Amino acid sequence: MIRSREEIVARVRAGSSLAGETFEGVNLDGLSLAGTDLTGAVFTRCTARHTRFAGATLEDASLAGTDLTGADLTEAALEGAVFEGAVLDEAALDDARAHVLNLTGASLKLTSARRVDLTGALLRGADLTSADLTSATLSNAVLEGANLTGAVLEAAALDGADLSAATLEQAVFTGANLQRARLANAVGASAAFGRADLRGAVFDGSGLTLLDFTRADLSGARLSGCALSSAAFEGASLVEADLAGADLRGADLTGADLTRAVLRGARLARANLTGARLGGVDLRGERIERARLSRVDLTTTKLAGAALIECLLEEVRAEGVDLTGCDLTDSTLSGAKLARAVLARAVTRQTSFEGADLREANLRGLAATLANLRGAVLERADATGAVLDDAALDGANLRGLRAERATFAEARLTGADLTGAILRAATFARADLSHANLDGCDLREAILDGADIHRAAVEKADRRGASTRGTRATDPERARAEDFKPTPPVAAGKSGARRA
C-alpha cells in the first residue's frame, strides 16, 4: 500500500511497476504518471487534479470517487476500469481506450473525450454537461439517466446504446450512428440529430421537443406518443417508422420519406409535408387541419373517410385514390391530379379545385357548395346527385359529365364546356351559364329557372320537360358591349402627313 506522494515519485523514477498497487489518501495533484503501468491499481480517498495519465495503462484499475478534475488521460488504456462517482470535469480522455469502463454517476462536465472508445461502457446517471465526445465510440454503452445537456457527440458511434431517461437538452448528435439506440423517456429541448443514422431507434414516451432530424435516417424507428411539435424532419427518411399518437403539430416534414410509416392517431395540424412521400400510409379516418401537403404523391395512400380541413394540397398526385367520405372543407387542391379518383359523398365546401384534373372521377353525392372549380377538367366524371350550389365552374371542361339530379343553383359556369353532358333533372336555378357550350346536352326535366344563358350554345341541347321560367336569354346591349372594339389611336405625325 502506498500512502505518500514521495514514494510514488521514487517508484516512477526508478522505473518500478505500480501495477496492482493500492493508493490510499495520496495527493496526486499535478503529478506526471504519463505512460505508467497502473493495471489493477486501487485509488482510495485520493485526489488527482490535473494529474497526467497520458498513455498510462489503467486497465481494471479502481478510481471510484477520485477527483480527477482537469486530469490528462489522453490515449490511456482504461479497459474495465472503475471510475464510479469520480469527478472528471474538464479532464481530457481524447483517443483513450475505455471498453466496458464504469463511469456510473461520474461527473464529466466540459470533458474532452474526442475519439475515445467507450464501447459497452457504463455511464448510468453520469453528468456529461457540455462534454465533447466528437467521433467517440459508445456502441452498446449504457447512458441511462445521464445528463448530456449541451454535449457534442457529432459523428459518434452510439449504435445499440441505452439513453433511456437521459437529458439531451441542446445535445448535438449530427451525423452520429444511433442505430437501435434506446431513447425512451429521454427529455430535453433542441437536440440536433441532423444526418444521424437512427434506424430502429426507440423514442417511445420521450419528452424531447424542438428536435432537429434534418436529413436523418429514422427508418423503422419507434416514435409513438412522442412530443415532436415543431420538430424539423426536412428530407428525413421515416420509412416504416412508428409515429402512432405522436404530436407532430407544426413539424417540418418537407421532402421527408414516410413510406409505410404508421401515423395512426398522430396530430399533424399545421405540419408541413410539402413534397413528402406517403406511399402506403394509412390515414383513413384521421383528422388533419391546416397542414401543407402540396406536390405530395398520394396515389398509394389510404384516405377514405379522412378529414383534411383547410389543408394546402396544391398539385398533389391522387389519380384513382379512394377519397370516399373525405372532408376537404376549405382545402386547396389547385392543379391536383385526381383523374379517376373516388370522391363519392365527400365534403368539399369552399374547397378549391381550380385547374384540377378530375376527368372520369367519381363525384356521386359530392357536397361542393361554394367550391372553386374554375378551369377544372371534369370530362366524363360522374357527379350524379352532387351538390354544387354557388360553386365556380367558369371555363371548366365538363364534356360528357354525368350529373343527373345534381344541383348547380346560383353556380357560375361562364364559358364552361358542357358538350354532351348528361344533366337530366339537374337544377341550374339562377345559375350563370353565359357563353357556356351546352351542345348535345341532355337537359330533360332540368330546372333552369332564372338561369342566365346569355350567348350560351343551347340550341342543340335536349330540353324536353325542362323548366325555364325567368331564364335570361342573350342580352343585345351586353353582346354589343362584349363585341366593342375601340378604334386604335392615330399616331402623332400621321394625321399631319395626311393634311399635307
N, C-alpha and C positions, 0 to 999 in steps of 0.2 A: 504494500500500500504506500502510495506517495502522498505526503501531506504538505510539501513545500515547493515553491516555485524554483528555488535554487537547485533542488535535486533534479527537477525536470530539465533545467538548463544544462546541468552537468551531464546527465544521461544523453541528452541530444548531442552535446559537443563531443562526447565520447563515442558517438555512433551506436550506442546501445539501443536495442529494440524496446519499445514501450507497449508492444502488443500484449493484451491480456492484463495490463496493469489496472489498478484501482486508484483513482484520484479523488481524495476527499478534502473538501473545504479549501481547495487551492485556487489562488487568484492567477488566472492565465491571461488577464487583460493585456492586449498589445504584444503578446509573446508570438514568436515565429516558430510554428511547428510544420512549416511547409515541407511536403514530401515525407513526413514522418509516418512510420508504420504504427498505427494505433488500433489495429484489428482487435475486436473484442474488448477494448478498454471500457472501464466504467467510470463515469464522472458523477460524483455525488456532491451536492452543495457547492459546486464550482462556478466561477464566472469566467467567461472567455470573450469579453467585449473587445471587438476589433482584433481578435487573435487571427493569425494567418495559418490556415489549414490547407492552403492551395496545394493541390496534388497529393495531399495526405491520404492514407488508407485508414478509413474508419468503419470498415465492414463489420457488421454485428456489434458495433460499439453502442454504449448507452449514454446518452447525454440528456436524459429526461429532466425537464425543469431547469436546464442550464441556460444562463443568459449569454447568448451569442450575438448580441446587438452589434451590427457592423462587421461581423466576422467574415473572413475571406475563405470560402470553401470551393473556389473555382477548381474544376477538374478533379475534385476529390472523389474517392471511391467510398460511397456511403451505402452500399447494398446491405439491406437487412438491419441497418442501424435504427436506434430508437431515440427520437427527438420529441417524445410526447411531452406536451406542455412547455417546450423550450421557447425561448424568445430569440427570433432570428430577424428582427426588424432591421431593415437597411443592410442586411447581410448579402453576400454575393455567392450564388450557387451555380453560376454560369458553367455549362458543359460538365456538371457533376454527374456521376453515375450513381443513381439512387433507387435502384429496383427495390420494391417492397419496403421502402423507407417508412417508418412510423412517425408521422408528424401530427398525430391526433391532438387537437386542442392547442397546437403550436401557434405562435404569432409570427407572421412573415410579412408584416406591413412594410411596403416600399422595398421589398426584397427583389434583387435582380437574379432571376433564375432562367436566363435565356438558354435554350437548347438543353436544359437539364433533362435527364432521363429518370422520370418518376413512375415508370411502368409498375402498376399494381400497388402504388404507394397508398398509405392510409393518411388522409388529411381531414378526417371527420372533425367538424367543428373548428377547423383551423381558420385563422384570420389572415387572409391574403389581400387585404385592402391595398390597392394601388401597386400590387406586385407586378413585375414584368416577367411573364412566362412565354415570351415570344418564341415560337418554334420548339417549345418544350414537348416532351413525350409524357403523357399522362394516361396512356392506354390502360383501361380497366382500373384506374385509380379510384379511390373512394373519397369523394369530397362532400359527403352528405352533411348538410347544415353548415357548410363552410361559408365564410364571408369573402366574396370576390368583388366587392364594391370597387369600381374603377380599375380592376385588374386587367392587364393586357395579355391575352392568350392568342394573339394573331398567329395563324399558321400552326397552331399547336395540335398535337395528336391526342384526342380525348375519346377515341373510339372505345365503346363499352364502359366509359367512366360513369360513376354514380354521383350526380349533382343534385339529388333529391333534397328539397327544402333548402337549397343553397340560396344565398343572397347575391344577385347578379346585377345590382344597380350600376348602370353605365359601364359594365364589363365589355371588353372587346374580344370577340371570337372570330373576327374577319378571316376568312379562308381556312378556318380550323376544321379538323376532322372530328365530327361528333357522331359518327355512325353508331347507332344502337345505344347512344348515351341516354341516361335516365335523368330527366329534369322535372319529374313530378313534384308538384308543390313548391317549386322554386319561386322566389319573389324578387321584385325589383323592377325599376323602370329604365327604359332607354338602353338596353343591352344591344350590342351590334353583332349580328350573325351574317353579315354580307358575304356572299360567295362561300359560305360554310357548307360542309357536307354533313347533313343531318338526316340521312336516310335511316329510317327505322327508329329515330329518336323518340323518346316518350316524354311528353309535356303535360300529361293528364293532370288537371286540377291546379296547374301552376297559376301564380298571381303575377306573372310577368306582363308588363304593359309597355306601350310605345316602342315595341321591338322593331329592329331593322333586319329583315330577312332578304334584302335585295339580292337577286340572282342566287339565292341559296338553294340547295337541293334538299327538299323535305319529302322526297318520295317515300311513301309508306309510313311517314311519321304519325304519331298519335298526339293530336292537339284538342281532343274532345273536351268541351266545357271550359276551354281556356279564355281568358280575358285578352283578346287581341285587337281591341278597338284602336283605330288609327295606326295599326302596325303597317310596316312597309314590306310588301311581298312582290315588288316590281320585278318581273322577269324570273320569279322563283319557280321551281318545279315542286308541285304538290300532288304529283301523280299518285293516286290511291291513298292519299293522306286522309286521316280520320279527323274531320273538323265538326263532328256532330255536336250540336249545342254550343259551339264556340261563339264568342262575341266578336264579330268582325265589323262592327259598325264603324264606318269611316275609314276602313282599311284600304290601302292602295294595292290592288292586285292586278295592276296594268300589265298585260302581256304574260301573266302567270299561267302555268300549265296545271289545270285542275282536273285533268283527265281521270275519270272514275273515282274522283275524290268523294268522300262522304260528307254531305252538307246538311244532313237531316237536323232540323231544329236550329240551324245556325242563324245568327242575326246578321243580316247583310245590309241593313239600312245605310244609305249614303256611301256604301263601298264603291270603289272604282275598279270595275272589271273590264275596262276597255281593252279589246284585243285579246282577252283571256281565252284559254281553251277549256271548254266544259264538256268535252266528249264523254258520253256515258254517265254523266252526273244526273242524279235523280232529285229533281226539285218539285215533284208532284205534291200539290197541296201546300207548298211553302209560301210564305208571305215576305216579299222584299219591297221596300219602299225607298224611292229617291236614289236608287243605285244607277251606276253608269255601266252599260253593257254594250256600248257601240262597237260595231265590227266584230262581234263575238260569233263564232260558229256554233249554232245550236242544233245542227242537223241530227245529232245523236243524243241530245239532251232530253230528258223526260220532264215535261212541263204541264201536263194535263192538270187542271184544277188549281194551278199556281196563281198567286196574286202578285202582279208586278206593277205596283202603284207608283205613278209619277217617275217612272224609270226612263232612262235615256237608252234606246235600243236602235239607234240610227245604223243603217246599213248592216244589220245582223243577217246572218245566213240561217234560214229556218225552212228551207224547202221541204215540204212533206211532213213537217213536225206536227205532232198532235198537241194542239193548244185548246182542246175541248174544255169549256167551262172556265177558262182563264179570265182573270180580272185584270185588264190592262188600262184601267181608268187613268186618264191624264198622262199616259206614257207617250213617248215619241218614237215611232218606228219609221221615220222618213227614210226612203230609199231601201227599206228592208226587202229581202228576197224571201217571199212567202208563197211562192208557187206551189200549188197542191197541198198547202198547209191546211190543217183542220182547225177552224175557229168556231165550230158549232157551239152555240149558246154562250159564246164568250162575251164579256162585257168590255166595250171599248168606248165608253162615254168620254168625249173630248179627247180621244186618242188621235194622234197624228200618224197617218199612213201616207203622207204626201210623197208622191213619186214611187211608192212601193209596188212591188210586183206580186200581185195576188191572183194571177191567172190560174184558173181551174181550182181555186181554193174552195174549201167547204165552209161557207159562211151562213149555214142554215140557222135561223134563230138568233143571229148576231144582234146584240144590243149596242148600236153605234150612234146614239143620239149625239149631235154636235161634233161628230168625228170629222177629221180633216183627211179627205181622200183626193185632194187636188192632184191631177196628173197621174193618179194611180192606175195600174193596169189590173182590171178585174175580168179580163176576157175569159169567157166560158166558165166563170165562177158560179157557184150555186149559193144564192142569197135568199132562198125560199124562206118566207116568214121573217126576214130580218127587219130590224127597226133602224132606219137611217134618217129619222126626223131631224131637221135643222143641220144635216150634215153638208159638208162642202165637197162636191164632186166635180168642180169646174175642170174642164179639159180631160176628164178621166176616160180611159178606154174601157167601155162596158160592152163591147161587142160580144154578142152571144150570151150575155149574162142571163142567168135564170133567177128571177126574183118574184115569183108568184106570191101574191098576198103580202109582199114586203111593203113597208111604209116609208115614203120619202117626203112626208109633209113638211113644207117650207124649206125643203132641201135646195141647194144651189147646184144645178147641173149645167151651167152655162158652157156651151161648146163641147159638152160631153158626147162621146160616140156610143150610141146605143143600138147600132145596126144589128138587126136580127135578135135583139134581146127578147126574152120571154117574160113579160111583165103583166100577165093575166091577173086581174083582181088586185093589182098593186095600187097603192094610194100615193098620188102626187099633188094632193091638195095644197094650193098656194106655192107650189114649188116653182123654181126659176129654171125653165128648160129653154131659155132663149139661145138660139144658134145651135141647139143640140141636133144631132142626127138620129132620127128615130125610124129610118127606112127599114122596112121589113119587120118592125117590132110587133109583138103580139100584145096589144093593149086592150084586149077584150075584157069587159066588165071592170076596167081600171077606173079610178076616180081621179079626174083631172080638174076638179072644181077649183076655180080661182088661179089655176096654173098660168104661168107666163110662157107662151110658146112663140114669142117674137122671133121671126125668121128661123124657126125650127123646121127641120125636114120631117113632116108628119104625114105627107100625102100618101105614102106607100105603107103606112102603119095600119094594122088591123084594129080599128077602134069600135067594133061592134059591141053594143051594150055598155060602152064606156060613158061615164057621167062627165059632162064638160061644162057644167053650169059656171058662168062667170069666167070661163077661160079667156085669156087675153091673147088675141092674135097679133100679127105683125103690126107695129105702130109706124105709120108712114113718116111722121116727123122724126121719130127716133132713128128710122132707117136712113133718112136724109142726113141726119147729123153723123151717123156712122160712116156714110159714104162721102162725106165732105172732105175735099182735098184742097187745102189752101193754095192760092197761086203763089209760086215762089217769088221772092223779091227780085226786082231787076237790079243787076249790078251797077254800081256807080260808073258813069262814063259811057255806058252803052246807050242810055237814053239820049245823052248829049250827041252821040255819034249819029243817031237816027235823025235828030233835029237838024244836024248839019246836012 
